[in-house]
Amino acid sequence: MQLNTSSADLHSFLEHNSKLNTLSVGSQEWWDELENIGTPLLLPTDSGYADACFIWRNTASYPVAAVYLDIHGITDHHSFTPDKFTQYQDSDLYYFCCRLPNAWRGAYAFVPVPEDGLQPHYHGTMQEQKQQHRQWLMSTMAKYATVDPLQKRNLPNCLWGQEYSQYAMPEAPYQPGWERFDQTGGEAFAQAEVIEFTWQSELMNKSRQVWCYSTSSSQATDLPTIIMQDGDFWAKQMPVFSALDDNTQSGYLPEAVYVMIDAINRRHRGEDLTCNPIYWQAIQQELIPQIEAQYQVTRNPLKTVVAGQSYGGLTSMYAALHWPERFGCVVSSSGSFWWPHREQIRQQSKDEVLPTLDAKFVDFIQNELPKEVTIKSYLDVGLREKRMVELNQQVADALLAHGQVKTLFSTYDGGHERLCWRGGLMQGLHYVLSE
């Protein structure tokens, strides 16, 4: 498991807080003081970690049989023994202690379940049991997952924040431009008009939503263009507009036009973002002309960015490698460079030796990418994504070996999630669009 266990218990944290320690545990005055402090409670250590205590008060409208916990990048949702809270002396107080890295950032959710929501017994082959476990997790999260009501950094004003709580440890990397968004609980401020339209693609024989946003306050021409995958998330779930505005006003990012493309759903995302040439031909032949008719955007590939995360990072790098004359800048977070060989990252057991890394992208860079091409790339990945670190670094190393000197590879202490990617998006745009 990824979880780092803590030797501390609830009383260790209470003894460290003089005010809580003077109150009767579980009294209304105690809960009021805890709400004022916020959770999780932290105890520093001298090992690069801190002990953390998550606390939940049972206010469920149904009898709670167990309270599970999902901390992204920390608890292991693949494990058949999911992490659970401990109930304090038959009270409405539940707590969970673990150890968090000082630089970790991630999302988490509490999952209080009734009797019929408890983890079932699995049967069949190991693969069948894994599938049953996945189905139980997905249905349980959908029915019962809730945010931490004592978390002071919650984002209730955006859709993402209605499902997860966010948390950043004291040494987590700064995320440029997101302060106002966080301080307002996820308010979707936008200083300019967000233009949304339906793109009916004849080449792909499907329609999808597109959101366009310009941070230009003047009649500037030759504006950089940023084409973002999973645009429905950045426009609706965790709106990116105020972060773009604030980073533009501070000079961290240049004035630009952002084009956010809807992924539609999981099936279409898997079809279109997995190195599908028709998807990128449709963007060039159908979508970009519509953008050019609306905005004074550039045709300079070194001011045209393709950006995405996971499959979105994979397809963005694919676009730049195959059409460098059109897309000269890449921002990729946790690029799925294992595709199409998922077995490269999925172990059946901890003792299994994973297959050799697929070198498809590396081979293309080494043997087919013309030497005269210039691509500017920013790639980042979470240290808690296991083999994804190697897969992303090998692509960055291949680009540098090819002579693409404007290539930066970065890691952060976190998992495979957009709460981390939102910071990488801004840092990546700053890197590739800086002179």
C-alpha positions, 0 to 999 in steps of 0.5 A: 500500500502507498499509505504511510502508517502513523504511530500517533493516535487521537490523543497524541494530536489532542495533547499537542493542542492545548485548547482541544486538550482542555475540553471534553472530547466530543462535546459541542464546545470541542467540536466548535473549537475543532471547526475553528482549527480545521482538519486534518490535525498535524504533528510534525516529525523530523523525517520529511513527513508529518503525522495527520489526523482526519476527523469526521462527525457522524451526522448521516441520516442512516446507520453508519456501519463503517467509514472508509477514506480515499486520500489520492496518492496516499491510500491504495484504492486497489487494495482489498483491505481499504482504509477505515476510520476508528470510532471513538468510544461508541460516540459520533466521533470517527478518526483516522491517523496516517503520515503525509509527506511534507510536500504532498498535495491531493484530494480526499473524500470520506465514505460513510456507508450503511450495512449494505455498503460494506465491502463484499466478499469477492470470489472467482479468479484474481482478475474477477475479484479485481473487477468486483472490487473496482465495481464496489469502489465506484458504486460506493463512492458515487453513493456515499462519498462526501467532503470533509466538513471541517476542511477550511480549503474546501471548494463548495462553489465549483462542481469538483469541490462538491465531491472532494476536499483539497489539501496541500501540505506546508511544502507543497509547490506553489500553484500560480494564479489559483489563490483567488479561486481557492480563497473564494471557495471555487468561484468561477470568475471570468473577466471576459465572455466565455464563448461556448459553441457546438462543434459538429465534426464531419471528419469525426462524425460527432459533435462536442462542446467547445469553450473559448476564452481570451485574456487579451484586453486590447486589439492585439494580433498574433495571439498565442493559442492554447488548445486544451483537452478535457475542456469540460473539466476546465470550463465546468468542473474546476473553472480555470478562467480566474487563474488565467486572468490573474496569471495574465495580469501579473505578467506570468502568462502572455495574453492568449486565446484558450480553446477547451475541447469537450471530451464527451464521455469516457468512451469517446475520450478513449477513442479520440485522445489515444493517438487518433490522427483523425481527431487532430486532422479535424482540429486543424481542418474544422475547428481552428478555422472557426477560432481564426474567424473569431479571434486574432490568433497566431499561426506560429507553431512556437506560440501554439500550445497543445495541453492535456493530462493523462490521455490528454498529455499523450495526445498532445505530445502525439500532435506535436511530434506528427504536426510540429509545423502547426503545434510547436508547444506541449504541456503534458501532465501525467502523459499516458505514454504506456498506451496501448499496453496497460500491462506496463503499469498494472501489476497483478502482485507486488512481486510481479516483474513489469514488462520492458517500457514501451519505446514507441514515442522514443523510437519516433523521436529518435528515428522519424522526427526531423532534426530541423524541427523545434518543439518546446515541451513541459512534462510533469508527473506525480511521484505517487504514480509509480511507473508513470514517472519512468514513462514520462521521463524517457520521453523528456530524455529522448526530446533532449537527446534529439536536441530539443533544448526547450524541454523541462521534466518535473515531478511533484509529490502527488498522484494522478489527479487534476488538483495537481495538474492545475498547477502544472498547467500554469507552470507549463504554459509559462515555460513554453510561452516564455522567450 
